[in-house]
Amino acid sequence: MTQHKPTVSASKQTKAAGSMMTKPGRTGIARLTAATRYSWQGFKAAWLHEEAFRLEASLALAFVPLAFVLGEYLAHQIALVITCGLVILAEVINTAIESIVDRIGPEHDPLSGQAKDLGSAAVFVTLSLFLLVWLVSAWHYFQGG
């Protein structure tokens, strides 16, 4: 005869899973305000400490208005703006990876190097997409498209 363990009801399982996902501390607008402040701190740190971020952010400031000149219709303009945002996003994530790896220690570790290389590859992919979309758009614009 096998013994069966008592089962937990589905509602209790859902409550338990939900409580694991809830963070203590601020809620609602206070949490959103704090998260926004932390995000701006991240942008400030990237601007102050990462030359690549400064370059890409400066280029984005020039290219975003240009998107509304080169883009023929709203969806095209949005696609051009999104490519700028993707480059910034990838650079911020790459910077976060580099910061974490550097925090672990200065010694060379193959996995640390791989993590940094993968972050760099993400930036490269977004820059490649940016170039493709913008070059095709510029070509089309200057061809009278």
N, C-alpha and C positions, 0 to 999 in steps of 0.2 A: 504494500500500500504506500503510495507516494504522498508526501505532504505538500500541500499547496500554500504558498505564501499569500497572505491577504493582499488583495489589490487595493490600490488607491484610486478613488473615483476620478473621473476625467476632470471634474471641476476643481478638485484639490490639486491635480497635476498642473492645470492651467494657472491657478493662483500661485503655486510654487515657482513655475517658470517665469511668470510675470514679475514676481518679487526679485528674482535674480537679475532681471534686466533693468530694474529701477535703481538709479543712483541716488545716494543720500545727498542732501543739500538743497540747493535752490530749485525752484520749480517755476513754470510759467514764464512770465515776462522777465523775471529776475534771472532765470537760467539763460534765456535768450540774450539778454543784455550782457551777461558775463561771457557767454560764448562769443559774442560779437567782439567784445574787448580782447579776448584771447586771440581771435583771428587777426585783429589789427596789430597786436603785439607780434604775431608771427610775420605779418607783412613788413613791419618795421625792422624786425631782426633780419629778414631776408634782404631788405634794402641796404641796411647798414653793413652786413657782413658778406654778401654774395655779389660779386661783380657781374656774374652771368644774369642774376635776377634783375639787377639795375639796368643792364643792357636790354634784356627782353622786355621789361616793363616799359622802358622808354620807347622802344620800337612799337610796342602795342599802343602806346598813347598817340603815336603818329599814324599807325595803320588803321585803328578803329574808325576815325573819321573818314579815312580814305575808302573804307568799305562802303560807305554810302555814296561815294562817287563811282567806284568801279562796279558795284553790284547793280544789276539791271532791275531787280525786283526784290521785295522784302526778304524772301527766303534765301536768296543769293547773298544779300547783305548780312543776314544773320549767320549764314555759313562762314562768311569771311571773319566776322567778329568772333565766332566760336573757335576758329583756328587760333586766333590770338589768345583767347582764354585757355585753350588746351596747353599751349606752350607755357604759360604762367603756372598753370596747375601742375604740370609735370616738373617744372623747375622747383616749385615749392616742395613737392613730394621728394624729389631728388635731394634737396637741401636737408630735409628732415632725416632721410636715410643717412646722409653723410654725417649729420650731427650725432645721431645715435651711435653709429659705428665709431666715430672719433671719441665719443664719451666712454666707450667700452675700453679703449686703450690704444696707445700709439704703435704697438707691435703689429707686424704684418701677419695677417691671418687670411688664408685662401677664401673662407666664407665671407669675411668682411670685404675683401676685394671684390668678390662676386656681387655682393649686395650693392656696393658703390657702382660697379660696372652696369648692373641692371637698372639702377636709377638713371645713370647717364644714357643708357639705351632708350629709356622711356622719353627722355628729353629729345634725343635724336629722332625718334619716330614722330613726335609731335612737330618738331621743326621741319621734318621732311613733308608731312601732311600740309603744314602751313605753306611751304614753298610750292608744292604741287598746286594747291587750290589758288594761291595768289598769282602764280605765274600763268596758269590757264586763264584766270579771270582777267589779268592785265592783257594777255595776248588777245583775248576776245574783245576787250574794250578798245584796244588800239587798232584792231582790225575793222572797227566800225560796227561790231556785233550788236 
